């Protein structure tokens, strides 16, 4: 098995929304905001090479959005999903599976693109796209709070082309492709999936929006976007205890500076970063 970071660029979100009830005087030191109170966040994906499969975990925001959308979220940076996949030695047609942790636009936007005729089509011609039926139904019938995060243009083309497949949600966890553990969490959105990937005698957890950045390790650091923040707090506490006890590598999708980290318990009993760095520092 080989793991490769796929950088797809950066975007901006309101700092208060990203840090929830934590005062700006505290989070400003972690990720300084600009004059519009916007902080920079990464759109970082993961490529898994194993057996005869090439699996992409999440797809970033994509580049098909209109000017209004771009003016709000301000995507920028030299990297793109296609460039990073090519840098890894592959083309888009080599992707066999796209694992979607959830269907918010900054995680699924790159799954759909416009072809030469302006039609919205799946980006990866030879891939199956994996979600859950429960989360798909949630995304297709969004509540008012989450509606702006579920964009129909990121979902309908996958349905229309028959490329969506579903991971069965049997309990809190299940296994996918034999040995990739899937943890289901419900605080951020309904039935978000966290893949926990074995690497030799260790495991790597792709944190998605359960812990979007290293700045969100503290239990009160919960996004205002989360539907059920108290559930997120409990899910995060359980996740971090297990990650510490089993010496997991954490992969942060949105941290602008820290791609990966391992954990330790400090002298106050809090779980915090032990080592941090790029993925190749750990695997």
C-alpha positions in Angstrom: 0.0 0.0 0.0 1.2 3.5 -0.8 -0.3 6.8 0.4 0.1 10.2 -1.3 -1.1 13.6 -0.3 -3.2 15.3 -3.0 -3.2 19.0 -2.6 -6.0 20.8 -4.4 -5.6 24.4 -3.3 -6.9 26.7 -0.5 -10.1 28.6 0.2 -11.3 31.0 2.9 -14.0 30.7 5.6 -15.1 32.9 8.4 -12.9 32.4 11.4 -15.8 32.6 13.9 -17.7 29.9 11.9 -14.7 27.6 11.9 -14.0 27.9 15.6 -17.5 28.2 17.1 -17.7 29.4 20.7 -14.0 29.9 21.1 -13.3 33.6 21.3 -11.4 35.3 18.5 -8.7 36.5 20.9 -7.8 32.8 21.3 -8.2 31.4 17.7 -6.7 34.4 16.1 -3.3 33.3 17.3 -3.8 29.9 15.6 -5.0 30.9 12.2 -5.0 34.7 11.8 -7.9 36.2 10.0 -7.8 38.9 7.2 -9.6 42.2 7.4 -12.9 40.4 6.5 -12.5 37.9 9.3 -11.7 35.2 6.8 -9.1 32.5 7.5 -7.2 30.3 5.0 -7.9 26.6 4.9 -6.5 23.8 2.9 -8.4 21.4 0.5 -6.2 18.3 1.1 -7.1 14.9 -0.3 -5.5 11.4 0.0 -4.5 8.9 -2.7 -4.4 5.3 -1.7 -2.6 2.8 -4.0 -3.3 -0.8 -3.1 -3.6 -4.1 -5.0 -5.2 -3.1 -8.3 -7.1 -0.1 -7.0 -6.3 3.6 -6.9 -8.5 5.3 -4.3 -9.0 9.0 -3.9 -10.4 10.1 -0.6 -12.4 13.3 -1.1 -12.0 15.6 -4.1 -11.7 19.2 -2.9 -13.8 22.0 -4.2 -13.3 21.6 -7.9 -13.1 24.5 -10.4 -16.6 24.7 -12.0 -18.1 27.3 -9.7 -19.4 30.6 -10.9 -18.0 34.0 -10.0 -20.4 34.6 -7.1 -19.4 31.4 -5.5 -15.7 32.1 -6.0 -16.1 35.6 -4.5 -17.4 34.1 -1.3 -15.0 31.3 -0.8 -12.0 32.7 -2.7 -10.3 29.5 -3.8 -6.6 30.1 -4.6 -3.2 28.5 -4.9 -1.0 26.8 -7.5 -2.2 23.3 -6.8 -5.2 21.5 -8.3 -6.5 17.9 -8.0 -5.5 17.0 -11.6 -2.0 18.5 -11.2 -1.4 16.6 -7.9 -2.6 13.3 -9.3 -0.3 13.8 -12.3 2.5 14.6 -10.0 1.9 11.3 -8.3 2.4 9.6 -11.6 -1.2 9.0 -12.6 -4.0 10.4 -14.8 -7.7 11.0 -13.9 -8.7 7.9 -15.8 -6.5 5.7 -13.5 -8.7 6.4 -10.4 -10.8 3.4 -9.7 -12.6 4.5 -6.5 -13.6 7.9 -5.0 -14.3 7.7 -1.3 -16.5 10.7 -0.3 -16.4 11.3 3.5 -19.5 13.5 3.0 -21.2 15.5 0.3 -20.4 19.1 1.4 -19.2 21.1 -1.6 -15.6 21.4 -0.3 -15.3 17.6 -0.2 -17.2 16.5 -3.3 -16.9 19.5 -5.7 -14.0 18.0 -7.6 -16.0 14.8 -8.3 -17.9 16.5 -11.0 -16.6 18.7 -13.9 -17.8 20.4 -17.0 -17.0 18.6 -20.3 -16.2 20.4 -23.6 -19.9 20.9 -24.2 -20.5 22.5 -20.8 -22.3 19.4 -19.4 -21.7 18.4 -15.8 -20.2 14.9 -15.8 -18.2 12.7 -13.3 -14.5 13.8 -13.3 -13.2 10.2 -13.2 -14.5 8.1 -16.1 -13.5 4.8 -14.7 -14.2 5.3 -11.0 -17.0 4.2 -8.6 -18.0 6.9 -6.1 -18.7 5.7 -2.6 -21.1 7.2 -0.1 -23.9 5.9 2.1 -27.6 5.8 1.2 -28.4 7.6 4.5 -26.1 10.5 3.8 -27.1 10.8 0.2 -30.8 11.1 1.2 -29.8 13.7 3.7 -27.9 15.7 1.1 -30.7 15.5 -1.4 -33.3 16.8 1.1 -31.2 19.3 3.0 -32.3 21.2 6.1 -32.2 25.0 5.9 -29.0 25.2 8.0 -27.0 22.9 5.7 -28.6 23.7 2.3 -25.8 26.0 1.2 -23.3 23.2 1.7 -25.1 20.6 -0.4 -25.0 21.7 -4.0 -27.1 19.6 -6.4 -24.7 20.0 -9.2 -22.2 18.0 -7.2 -24.6 15.1 -6.7 -27.1 14.7 -9.6 -24.4 14.0 -12.3 -23.1 11.1 -10.2 -26.6 9.7 -9.9 -27.4 10.3 -13.6 -24.3 8.4 -14.7 -24.9 5.5 -12.3 -21.5 5.7 -10.7 -22.6 6.0 -7.0 -22.1 3.0 -4.8 -23.0 2.7 -1.1 -21.1 1.5 1.9 -23.5 -0.3 4.2 -23.8 1.3 7.6 -24.1 -1.6 10.0 -23.0 0.0 13.2 -20.6 2.7 14.5 -17.9 1.1 12.4 -17.6 -1.2 9.5 -14.9 -2.5 7.2 -14.4 -1.5 3.6 -12.2 -3.5 1.2 -11.5 -5.9 4.0 -9.2 -3.9 6.2 -10.0 -0.2 5.9 -12.1 0.7 8.9 -14.9 3.2 8.4 -16.0 5.2 11.5 -19.5 6.8 11.2 -20.0 10.1 13.0 -23.1 12.3 13.1 -22.1 15.6 14.8 -21.0 17.5 11.7 -23.5 16.1 9.4 -25.6 12.9 9.1 -23.4 9.8 8.6 -20.0 11.3 7.8 -17.4 8.6 7.2 -13.9 8.6 8.6 -11.6 6.1 6.9 -8.9 4.5 9.2 -6.3 3.0 7.0 -3.7 0.3 8.1 -0.1 1.1 7.2 2.1 -1.7 8.4 1.8 -1.9 12.2 0.2 1.6 12.4 -3.0 3.3 11.2 -3.7 6.6 9.5 -7.1 8.3 10.2 -8.4 10.8 7.6 -10.1 13.2 9.9 -12.4 15.0 7.4 -14.6 17.5 9.3 -14.5 15.7 12.7 -11.2 17.4 13.3 -10.7 19.6 10.3 -7.3 21.0 11.4 -4.7 20.5 14.2 -6.3 23.7 15.8 -9.4 21.7 16.4 -7.9 19.1 18.7 -9.3 20.8 21.8 -12.7 19.6 22.7 -14.4 23.1 22.7 -13.0 23.9 19.2 -16.0 22.8 17.2 -17.2 24.4 14.0 -20.4 26.4 14.0 -21.3 24.5 10.8 -21.8 21.3 12.9 -25.4 20.3 13.2 -25.0 18.5 16.6 -22.0 20.1 18.3 -22.4 18.1 21.5 -22.3 14.9 19.5 -19.2 16.2 17.8 -17.6 16.8 21.2 -18.3 13.3 22.3 -17.3 11.7 19.0 -14.0 13.7 19.0 -13.2 12.7 22.6 -13.7 9.0 21.9 -11.7 9.3 18.6 -8.8 11.1 20.2 -8.5 8.6 23.1 -8.4 5.8 20.6 -5.9 7.6 18.3 -3.6 8.3 21.3 -3.8 4.7 22.6 -3.2 3.1 19.3 -0.6 5.7 18.1 -2.5 6.7 14.9 -1.3 9.2 12.4 -3.9 11.9 11.9 -4.4 13.4 8.4 -5.9 16.9 8.5 -8.0 17.9 5.4 -8.2 21.6 6.1 -5.1 22.6 8.1 -3.2 25.2 6.0 0.2 24.3 7.5 0.0 20.9 9.3 -0.9 18.0 7.0 -0.4 15.2 9.6 0.4 14.7 13.2 0.7 12.1 16.0 -0.6 12.7 19.6 0.6 12.8 23.2 -0.9 13.6 26.5 0.5 16.8 28.1 1.2 17.4 31.8 -2.3 18.8 32.2 -3.8 15.6 30.9 -4.9 17.1 27.5 -4.3 15.4 24.3 -2.2 17.5 22.0 0.3 17.2 19.1 3.4 15.1 19.6 5.0 15.3 16.1 3.7 17.0 13.0 4.7 17.3 9.4 4.0 16.1 5.8 2.7 12.6 5.2 6.1 11.3 4.0 7.5 12.1 7.5 5.3 9.3 8.9 5.0 6.7 6.2 
